[in-house]
């Protein structure tokens, strides 16, 4: 049970860090197209 919770928490943290990296990427390169416009994470 605790293993599943740890797995879910680490997955959420990885998704959050991924979104933060994409946001910082957009800030540094605002004129490039969105790299993950078709990703289900952004639905």
VEXDREN-2710 file (C-alpha; in Angstrom, 1 decimal):
% VEXDREN-2710
k/r/px/py/pz
1/UNK/0.0/0.0/0.0
2/UNK/2.7/2.5/1.0
3/UNK/4.7/1.5/-2.1
4/UNK/1.8/2.5/-4.3
5/UNK/1.5/5.8/-2.5
6/UNK/5.2/6.5/-2.9
7/UNK/4.9/5.6/-6.6
8/UNK/2.0/8.0/-7.1
9/UNK/3.7/10.8/-5.3
10/UNK/6.9/10.4/-7.3
11/UNK/4.9/10.4/-10.5
12/UNK/3.1/13.6/-9.5
13/UNK/6.4/15.2/-8.6
14/UNK/7.9/14.2/-12.0
15/UNK/4.9/15.6/-13.8
16/UNK/5.1/18.9/-11.9
17/UNK/8.9/19.2/-12.5
18/UNK/8.2/18.4/-16.2
19/UNK/5.6/21.1/-16.5
20/UNK/7.9/23.6/-14.7
21/UNK/10.7/22.8/-17.2
22/UNK/8.3/23.3/-20.1
23/UNK/7.1/26.6/-18.6
24/UNK/10.7/27.8/-18.2
25/UNK/11.4/26.6/-21.8
26/UNK/8.5/28.7/-23.0
27/UNK/9.9/31.7/-21.1
28/UNK/13.4/31.4/-22.6
29/UNK/12.1/30.6/-26.1
30/UNK/8.7/32.3/-26.4
31/UNK/8.6/32.2/-30.2
32/UNK/9.0/28.5/-30.6
33/UNK/5.9/26.3/-30.9
34/UNK/4.7/24.4/-27.9
35/UNK/6.7/21.1/-27.7
36/UNK/3.9/19.1/-26.1
37/UNK/0.8/20.6/-27.6
38/UNK/-0.5/17.1/-28.3
39/UNK/0.4/15.7/-24.9
40/UNK/-2.4/14.3/-22.7
41/UNK/-0.8/16.1/-19.7
42/UNK/-2.1/19.4/-21.0
43/UNK/-5.7/18.4/-21.7
END
